[in-house]
Amino acid sequence: MSTMRLYGGSIAIVSGGYSLYLSTTTGMTMDTPAWLMLVLGLVVLIHGVILLTPLAGRLGGGNGIAMVVYSVLMLLNQGWMAAMRPPMGMASGVMTGNMTWNPGMVAIALLMLISGLIMTVRKEMM
């Protein structure tokens, strides 16, 4: 197993796990952006686990492309939440019960985007 696959799988597991954690522990209402974050987190987590198994070889170059797509969807979702709601901790966000954007999720999605781009460019190392 390549170091790149280990690294990409680790990023996907952390990113997906963090997305699931935020979705399930904030106690906020589950509206469209929150459901998207939950489902995407689950898919990313599963993909991260697959990257650490021999099944990843069957996906070939699709692994990097999938990581790029996941990260772009995560960034768009965080942007959607930022445009719709105040940051976490603001009185109105807490009072409405809506999940708000998370800077940590943005940082992890950017890291996953970079990882996916590297995996796409360096397919032969996968």
NORHU-V253941 format. One line per field, one symbol per residue. ss: DSSP state (~ for helix, > for strand, _ for the rest). A space follows every 50 residues. Layout:
BEGIN
ss=???
END
This chain:
BEGIN
ss=__~~~~~~~~~~~~~~~~~~~~~~~___>__~~~~~~~~~~~~~~~~~~~ ~____~~~~__~~~~~~~~~~~~~~~~~~~~~~~______~~~~~~_>__ __~~~~~~~~~~~~~~~~~~~_~~~_
END
